[in-house]
C-alpha cells in the first residue's frame, strides 16, 4: 500500500468514548486525522 495523503482536518465534532462504567461519554474534538492509501496492482494481473 502507498500513502498518498496524510493530514489533519480542523473541524469541531463530537465523538463517544467508553466511560469505564459500561456507558459512553460525549467529547468534543477539534480535528480529524485523514490518511489516504492506494494499492497499486499490475494491469495484467488476473485472479
PDB file of N, CA, C, O and CB in Angstrom:
ATOM      1  N   UNK A   1       0.845  -1.180   0.000  1.00  0.00           N
ATOM      2  CA  UNK A   1       0.000   0.000   0.000  1.00  0.00           C
ATOM      3  C   UNK A   1       0.884   1.235   0.000  1.00  0.00           C
ATOM      4  O   UNK A   1       1.984   1.235   0.552  1.00  0.00           O
ATOM      5  CB  UNK A   1      -0.958   0.002   1.216  1.00  0.00           C
ATOM      6  N   UNK A   2       0.390   2.269  -0.620  1.00  0.00           N
ATOM      7  CA  UNK A   2       1.137   3.507  -0.768  1.00  0.00           C
ATOM      8  C   UNK A   2       0.298   4.654  -0.218  1.00  0.00           C
ATOM      9  O   UNK A   2      -0.823   4.886  -0.670  1.00  0.00           O
ATOM     10  CB  UNK A   2       1.518   3.757  -2.254  1.00  0.00           C
ATOM     11  N   UNK A   3       0.844   5.366   0.755  1.00  0.00           N
ATOM     12  CA  UNK A   3       0.129   6.505   1.344  1.00  0.00           C
ATOM     13  C   UNK A   3       0.319   7.706   0.432  1.00  0.00           C
ATOM     14  O   UNK A   3       1.449   8.099   0.143  1.00  0.00           O
ATOM     15  CB  UNK A   3       0.639   6.817   2.798  1.00  0.00           C
ATOM     16  N   UNK A   4      -0.798   8.297  -0.028  1.00  0.00           N
ATOM     17  CA  UNK A   4      -0.700   9.449  -0.919  1.00  0.00           C
ATOM     18  C   UNK A   4      -1.095  10.753  -0.232  1.00  0.00           C
ATOM     19  O   UNK A   4      -0.694  11.827  -0.680  1.00  0.00           O
ATOM     20  CB  UNK A   4      -1.570   9.233  -2.136  1.00  0.00           C
ATOM     21  N   UNK A   5      -1.872  10.678   0.845  1.00  0.00           N
ATOM     22  CA  UNK A   5      -2.240  11.867   1.619  1.00  0.00           C
ATOM     23  C   UNK A   5      -2.205  11.534   3.095  1.00  0.00           C
ATOM     24  O   UNK A   5      -2.560  10.427   3.500  1.00  0.00           O
ATOM     25  CB  UNK A   5      -3.641  12.390   1.213  1.00  0.00           C
ATOM     26  N   UNK A   6      -1.773  12.505   3.907  1.00  0.00           N
ATOM     27  CA  UNK A   6      -1.753  12.342   5.357  1.00  0.00           C
ATOM     28  C   UNK A   6      -1.779  13.740   5.969  1.00  0.00           C
ATOM     29  O   UNK A   6      -0.779  14.457   5.930  1.00  0.00           O
ATOM     30  CB  UNK A   6      -0.487  11.522   5.837  1.00  0.00           C
ATOM     31  N   UNK A   7      -2.929  14.129   6.535  1.00  0.00           N
ATOM     32  CA  UNK A   7      -3.051  15.476   7.083  1.00  0.00           C
ATOM     33  C   UNK A   7      -4.102  15.508   8.179  1.00  0.00           C
ATOM     34  O   UNK A   7      -4.812  14.526   8.399  1.00  0.00           O
ATOM     35  CB  UNK A   7      -3.402  16.481   5.979  1.00  0.00           C
ATOM     36  N   UNK A   8      -4.200  16.649   8.870  1.00  0.00           N
ATOM     37  CA  UNK A   8      -5.227  16.872   9.884  1.00  0.00           C
ATOM     38  C   UNK A   8      -6.214  17.903   9.363  1.00  0.00           C
ATOM     39  O   UNK A   8      -5.821  18.986   8.930  1.00  0.00           O
ATOM     40  CB  UNK A   8      -4.600  17.337  11.229  1.00  0.00           C
ATOM     41  N   UNK A   9      -7.489  17.566   9.405  1.00  0.00           N
ATOM     42  CA  UNK A   9      -8.566  18.474   9.029  1.00  0.00           C
ATOM     43  C   UNK A   9      -9.115  19.061  10.315  1.00  0.00           C
ATOM     44  O   UNK A   9      -9.586  18.321  11.178  1.00  0.00           O
ATOM     45  CB  UNK A   9      -9.688  17.745   8.199  1.00  0.00           C
ATOM     46  N   UNK A  10      -9.063  20.377  10.457  1.00  0.00           N
ATOM     47  CA  UNK A  10      -9.547  21.025  11.669  1.00  0.00           C
ATOM     48  C   UNK A  10     -11.044  21.256  11.546  1.00  0.00           C
ATOM     49  O   UNK A  10     -11.508  22.039  10.717  1.00  0.00           O
ATOM     50  CB  UNK A  10      -8.803  22.361  11.923  1.00  0.00           C
ATOM     51  N   UNK A  11     -11.794  20.543  12.404  1.00  0.00           N
ATOM     52  CA  UNK A  11     -13.249  20.518  12.325  1.00  0.00           C
ATOM     53  C   UNK A  11     -13.784  20.112  13.689  1.00  0.00           C
ATOM     54  O   UNK A  11     -13.417  19.058  14.209  1.00  0.00           O
ATOM     55  CB  UNK A  11     -13.748  19.541  11.206  1.00  0.00           C
ATOM     56  N   UNK A  12     -14.645  20.934  14.273  1.00  0.00           N
ATOM     57  CA  UNK A  12     -15.224  20.594  15.575  1.00  0.00           C
ATOM     58  C   UNK A  12     -16.322  19.551  15.379  1.00  0.00           C
ATOM     59  O   UNK A  12     -17.224  19.725  14.560  1.00  0.00           O
ATOM     60  CB  UNK A  12     -15.789  21.863  16.286  1.00  0.00           C
ATOM     61  N   UNK A  13     -16.226  18.464  16.149  1.00  0.00           N
ATOM     62  CA  UNK A  13     -17.213  17.393  16.061  1.00  0.00           C
ATOM     63  C   UNK A  13     -17.247  16.644  17.392  1.00  0.00           C
ATOM     64  O   UNK A  13     -16.347  16.797  18.218  1.00  0.00           O
ATOM     65  CB  UNK A  13     -16.887  16.422  14.883  1.00  0.00           C
ATOM     66  N   UNK A  14     -18.275  15.845  17.591  1.00  0.00           N
ATOM     67  CA  UNK A  14     -18.423  15.069  18.817  1.00  0.00           C
ATOM     68  C   UNK A  14     -18.131  13.601  18.546  1.00  0.00           C
ATOM     69  O   UNK A  14     -18.494  13.063  17.500  1.00  0.00           O
ATOM     70  CB  UNK A  14     -19.837  15.237  19.401  1.00  0.00           C
ATOM     71  N   UNK A  15     -17.464  12.958  19.514  1.00  0.00           N
ATOM     72  CA  UNK A  15     -17.228  11.516  19.476  1.00  0.00           C
ATOM     73  C   UNK A  15     -17.673  10.941  20.812  1.00  0.00           C
ATOM     74  O   UNK A  15     -17.767  11.660  21.807  1.00  0.00           O
ATOM     75  CB  UNK A  15     -15.717  11.182  19.184  1.00  0.00           C
ATOM     76  N   UNK A  16     -17.945   9.651  20.829  1.00  0.00           N
ATOM     77  CA  UNK A  16     -18.355   8.970  22.051  1.00  0.00           C
ATOM     78  C   UNK A  16     -17.267   7.990  22.453  1.00  0.00           C
ATOM     79  O   UNK A  16     -16.851   7.151  21.654  1.00  0.00           O
ATOM     80  CB  UNK A  16     -19.716   8.242  21.862  1.00  0.00           C
ATOM     81  N   UNK A  17     -16.804   8.098  23.702  1.00  0.00           N
ATOM     82  CA  UNK A  17     -15.762   7.215  24.218  1.00  0.00           C
ATOM     83  C   UNK A  17     -16.314   6.468  25.427  1.00  0.00           C
ATOM     84  O   UNK A  17     -17.167   6.996  26.140  1.00  0.00           O
ATOM     85  CB  UNK A  17     -14.474   8.017  24.595  1.00  0.00           C
ATOM     86  N   UNK A  18     -15.838   5.242  25.668  1.00  0.00           N
ATOM     87  CA  UNK A  18     -16.294   4.494  26.852  1.00  0.00           C
ATOM     88  C   UNK A  18     -15.919   5.239  28.133  1.00  0.00           C
ATOM     89  O   UNK A  18     -14.820   5.783  28.241  1.00  0.00           O
ATOM     90  CB  UNK A  18     -15.684   3.066  26.865  1.00  0.00           C
ATOM     91  N   UNK A  19     -16.843   5.259  29.109  1.00  0.00           N
ATOM     92  CA  UNK A  19     -16.577   5.976  30.361  1.00  0.00           C
ATOM     93  C   UNK A  19     -16.068   5.062  31.472  1.00  0.00           C
ATOM     94  O   UNK A  19     -15.819   5.533  32.582  1.00  0.00           O
ATOM     95  CB  UNK A  19     -17.833   6.679  30.826  1.00  0.00           C
ATOM     96  N   UNK A  20     -15.908   3.765  31.199  1.00  0.00           N
ATOM     97  CA  UNK A  20     -15.401   2.837  32.197  1.00  0.00           C
ATOM     98  C   UNK A  20     -16.482   2.213  33.053  1.00  0.00           C
ATOM     99  O   UNK A  20     -16.206   1.281  33.807  1.00  0.00           O
ATOM    100  CB  UNK A  20     -14.430   3.529  33.070  1.00  0.00           C
ATOM    101  N   UNK A  21     -17.700   2.703  32.955  1.00  0.00           N
ATOM    102  CA  UNK A  21     -18.822   2.164  33.730  1.00  0.00           C
ATOM    103  C   UNK A  21     -19.830   1.449  32.837  1.00  0.00           C
ATOM    104  O   UNK A  21     -20.952   1.171  33.259  1.00  0.00           O
ATOM    105  CB  UNK A  21     -19.517   3.285  34.502  1.00  0.00           C
ATOM    106  N   UNK A  22     -19.432   1.154  31.617  1.00  0.00           N
ATOM    107  CA  UNK A  22     -20.327   0.482  30.683  1.00  0.00           C
ATOM    108  C   UNK A  22     -21.133   1.444  29.835  1.00  0.00           C
ATOM    109  O   UNK A  22     -21.940   1.009  29.014  1.00  0.00           O
ATOM    110  CB  UNK A  22     -21.255  -0.416  31.429  1.00  0.00           C
ATOM    111  N   UNK A  23     -20.936   2.730  30.013  1.00  0.00           N
ATOM    112  CA  UNK A  23     -21.652   3.734  29.234  1.00  0.00           C
ATOM    113  C   UNK A  23     -20.710   4.472  28.301  1.00  0.00           C
ATOM    114  O   UNK A  23     -19.553   4.092  28.125  1.00  0.00           O
ATOM    115  CB  UNK A  23     -22.357   4.722  30.153  1.00  0.00           C
ATOM    116  N   UNK A  24     -21.231   5.532  27.710  1.00  0.00           N
ATOM    117  CA  UNK A  24     -20.447   6.343  26.793  1.00  0.00           C
ATOM    118  C   UNK A  24     -20.438   7.792  27.260  1.00  0.00           C
ATOM    119  O   UNK A  24     -21.398   8.275  27.858  1.00  0.00           O
ATOM    120  CB  UNK A  24     -21.001   6.238  25.360  1.00  0.00           C
ATOM    121  N   UNK A  25     -19.334   8.473  26.974  1.00  0.00           N
ATOM    122  CA  UNK A  25     -19.191   9.882  27.317  1.00  0.00           C
ATOM    123  C   UNK A  25     -19.004  10.658  26.019  1.00  0.00           C
ATOM    124  O   UNK A  25     -18.192  10.276  25.176  1.00  0.00           O
ATOM    125  CB  UNK A  25     -17.990  10.117  28.304  1.00  0.00           C
ATOM    126  N   UNK A  26     -19.753  11.749  25.854  1.00  0.00           N
ATOM    127  CA  UNK A  26     -19.647  12.574  24.652  1.00  0.00           C
ATOM    128  C   UNK A  26     -18.518  13.586  24.848  1.00  0.00           C
ATOM    129  O   UNK A  26     -18.492  14.314  25.841  1.00  0.00           O
ATOM    130  CB  UNK A  26     -21.001  13.298  24.343  1.00  0.00           C
ATOM    131  N   UNK A  27     -17.582  13.625  23.887  1.00  0.00           N
ATOM    132  CA  UNK A  27     -16.420  14.506  23.962  1.00  0.00           C
ATOM    133  C   UNK A  27     -16.315  15.277  22.649  1.00  0.00           C
ATOM    134  O   UNK A  27     -16.493  14.711  21.571  1.00  0.00           O
ATOM    135  CB  UNK A  27     -15.109  13.696  24.245  1.00  0.00           C
ATOM    136  N   UNK A  28     -16.024  16.579  22.751  1.00  0.00           N
ATOM    137  CA  UNK A  28     -15.840  17.374  21.542  1.00  0.00           C
ATOM    138  C   UNK A  28     -14.373  17.349  21.121  1.00  0.00           C
ATOM    139  O   UNK A  28     -13.482  17.615  21.928  1.00  0.00           O
ATOM    140  CB  UNK A  28     -16.315  18.829  21.764  1.00  0.00           C
ATOM    141  N   UNK A  29     -14.135  17.027  19.858  1.00  0.00           N
ATOM    142  CA  UNK A  29     -12.791  17.030  19.277  1.00  0.00           C
ATOM    143  C   UNK A  29     -12.698  18.191  18.295  1.00  0.00           C
ATOM    144  O   UNK A  29     -13.714  18.678  17.800  1.00  0.00           O
ATOM    145  CB  UNK A  29     -12.471  15.667  18.569  1.00  0.00           C
ATOM    146  N   UNK A  30     -11.478  18.630  18.018  1.00  0.00           N
ATOM    147  CA  UNK A  30     -11.286  19.781  17.139  1.00  0.00           C
ATOM    148  C   UNK A  30     -10.618  19.436  15.815  1.00  0.00           C
ATOM    149  O   UNK A  30     -10.489  20.299  14.947  1.00  0.00           O
ATOM    150  CB  UNK A  30     -10.473  20.815  17.842  1.00  0.00           C
ATOM    151  N   UNK A  31     -10.192  18.190  15.648  1.00  0.00           N
ATOM    152  CA  UNK A  31      -9.522  17.814  14.413  1.00  0.00           C
ATOM    153  C   UNK A  31      -9.786  16.356  14.079  1.00  0.00           C
ATOM    154  O   UNK A  31     -10.109  15.547  14.948  1.00  0.00           O
ATOM    155  CB  UNK A  31      -8.022  18.068  14.519  1.00  0.00           C
ATOM    156  N   UNK A  32      -9.641  16.045  12.804  1.00  0.00           N
ATOM    157  CA  UNK A  32      -9.784  14.681  12.303  1.00  0.00           C
ATOM    158  C   UNK A  32      -8.510  14.351  11.535  1.00  0.00           C
ATOM    159  O   UNK A  32      -8.095  15.121  10.669  1.00  0.00           O
ATOM    160  CB  UNK A  32     -11.069  14.521  11.393  1.00  0.00           C
ATOM    161  N   UNK A  33      -7.883  13.214  11.841  1.00  0.00           N
ATOM    162  CA  UNK A  33      -6.709  12.779  11.089  1.00  0.00           C
ATOM    163  C   UNK A  33      -7.171  12.032   9.841  1.00  0.00           C
ATOM    164  O   UNK A  33      -7.993  11.119   9.921  1.00  0.00           O
ATOM    165  CB  UNK A  33      -5.780  11.880  11.965  1.00  0.00           C
ATOM    166  N   UNK A  34      -6.636  12.429   8.689  1.00  0.00           N
ATOM    167  CA  UNK A  34      -7.028  11.851   7.412  1.00  0.00           C
ATOM    168  C   UNK A  34      -5.805  11.205   6.763  1.00  0.00           C
ATOM    169  O   UNK A  34      -4.755  11.836   6.642  1.00  0.00           O
ATOM    170  CB  UNK A  34      -7.650  12.930   6.476  1.00  0.00           C
ATOM    171  N   UNK A  35      -5.946   9.952   6.350  1.00  0.00           N
ATOM    172  CA  UNK A  35      -4.905   9.244   5.602  1.00  0.00           C
ATOM    173  C   UNK A  35      -5.574   8.552   4.421  1.00  0.00           C
ATOM    174  O   UNK A  35      -6.610   7.905   4.571  1.00  0.00           O
ATOM    175  CB  UNK A  35      -4.137   8.208   6.513  1.00  0.00           C
ATOM    176  N   UNK A  36      -4.969   8.696   3.247  1.00  0.00           N
ATOM    177  CA  UNK A  36      -5.495   8.066   2.039  1.00  0.00           C
ATOM    178  C   UNK A  36      -4.404   7.168   1.471  1.00  0.00           C
ATOM    179  O   UNK A  36      -3.271   7.603   1.265  1.00  0.00           O
ATOM    180  CB  UNK A  36      -5.959   9.136   0.984  1.00  0.00           C
ATOM    181  N   UNK A  37      -4.759   5.910   1.220  1.00  0.00           N
ATOM    182  CA  UNK A  37      -3.826   4.918   0.690  1.00  0.00           C
ATOM    183  C   UNK A  37      -4.342   4.397  -0.640  1.00  0.00           C
ATOM    184  O   UNK A  37      -5.548   4.380  -0.890  1.00  0.00           O
ATOM    185  CB  UNK A  37      -3.624   3.753   1.690  1.00  0.00           C
ATOM    186  N   UNK A  38      -3.421   3.974  -1.486  1.00  0.00           N
ATOM    187  CA  UNK A  38      -3.795   3.262  -2.710  1.00  0.00           C
ATOM    188  C   UNK A  38      -3.034   1.941  -2.732  1.00  0.00           C
ATOM    189  O   UNK A  38      -1.964   1.813  -2.137  1.00  0.00           O
ATOM    190  CB  UNK A  38      -3.486   4.119  -3.998  1.00  0.00           C
ATOM    191  N   UNK A  39      -3.593   0.983  -3.414  1.00  0.00           N
ATOM    192  CA  UNK A  39      -2.968  -0.326  -3.555  1.00  0.00           C
ATOM    193  C   UNK A  39      -2.640  -0.527  -5.034  1.00  0.00           C
ATOM    194  O   UNK A  39      -3.512  -0.907  -5.815  1.00  0.00           O
ATOM    195  CB  UNK A  39      -3.901  -1.473  -3.013  1.00  0.00           C
ATOM    196  N   UNK A  40      -1.390  -0.275  -5.422  1.00  0.00           N
ATOM    197  CA  UNK A  40      -1.028  -0.438  -6.834  1.00  0.00           C
ATOM    198  C   UNK A  40      -1.027  -1.922  -7.227  1.00  0.00           C
ATOM    199  O   UNK A  40      -0.512  -2.768  -6.498  1.00  0.00           O
ATOM    200  CB  UNK A  40       0.361   0.190  -7.111  1.00  0.00           C
ATOM    201  N   UNK A  41      -1.604  -2.213  -8.372  1.00  0.00           N
ATOM    202  CA  UNK A  41      -1.607  -3.579  -8.901  1.00  0.00           C
ATOM    203  C   UNK A  41      -1.225  -3.527 -10.374  1.00  0.00           C
ATOM    204  O   UNK A  41      -1.365  -2.494 -11.029  1.00  0.00           O
ATOM    205  CB  UNK A  41      -3.003  -4.263  -8.709  1.00  0.00           C
ATOM    206  N   UNK A  42      -0.751  -4.629 -10.873  1.00  0.00           N
ATOM    207  CA  UNK A  42      -0.373  -4.746 -12.279  1.00  0.00           C
ATOM    208  C   UNK A  42      -1.639  -4.826 -13.133  1.00  0.00           C
ATOM    209  O   UNK A  42      -2.595  -5.501 -12.751  1.00  0.00           O
ATOM    210  CB  UNK A  42       0.535  -5.994 -12.511  1.00  0.00           C
ATOM    211  N   UNK A  43      -1.659  -4.157 -14.269  1.00  0.00           N
ATOM    212  CA  UNK A  43      -2.828  -4.160 -15.142  1.00  0.00           C
ATOM    213  C   UNK A  43      -3.114  -5.506 -15.778  1.00  0.00           C
ATOM    214  O   UNK A  43      -4.236  -5.742 -16.226  1.00  0.00           O
ATOM    215  CB  UNK A  43      -2.654  -3.146 -16.210  1.00  0.00           C
ATOM    216  N   UNK A  44      -2.134  -6.396 -15.831  1.00  0.00           N
ATOM    217  CA  UNK A  44      -2.320  -7.713 -16.450  1.00  0.00           C
ATOM    218  C   UNK A  44      -2.597  -8.794 -15.423  1.00  0.00           C
ATOM    219  O   UNK A  44      -2.658  -9.973 -15.772  1.00  0.00           O
ATOM    220  CB  UNK A  44      -1.099  -8.088 -17.262  1.00  0.00           C
ATOM    221  N   UNK A  45      -2.763  -8.423 -14.181  1.00  0.00           N
ATOM    222  CA  UNK A  45      -2.963  -9.394 -13.103  1.00  0.00           C
ATOM    223  C   UNK A  45      -4.375  -9.972 -13.158  1.00  0.00           C
ATOM    224  O   UNK A  45      -5.348  -9.223 -13.238  1.00  0.00           O
ATOM    225  CB  UNK A  45      -2.707  -8.742 -11.730  1.00  0.00           C
ATOM    226  N   UNK A  46      -4.491 -11.311 -13.115  1.00  0.00           N
ATOM    227  CA  UNK A  46      -5.794 -11.978 -13.092  1.00  0.00           C
ATOM    228  C   UNK A  46      -5.843 -12.898 -11.893  1.00  0.00           C
ATOM    229  O   UNK A  46      -4.866 -13.581 -11.585  1.00  0.00           O
ATOM    230  CB  UNK A  46      -6.054 -12.771 -14.408  1.00  0.00           C
ATOM    231  N   UNK A  47      -6.984 -12.918 -11.210  1.00  0.00           N
ATOM    232  CA  UNK A  47      -7.176 -13.821 -10.061  1.00  0.00           C
ATOM    233  C   UNK A  47      -7.908 -15.066 -10.489  1.00  0.00           C
ATOM    234  O   UNK A  47      -8.164 -15.945  -9.666  1.00  0.00           O
ATOM    235  CB  UNK A  47      -7.948 -13.122  -8.932  1.00  0.00           C
TER     236      UNK A  47
END
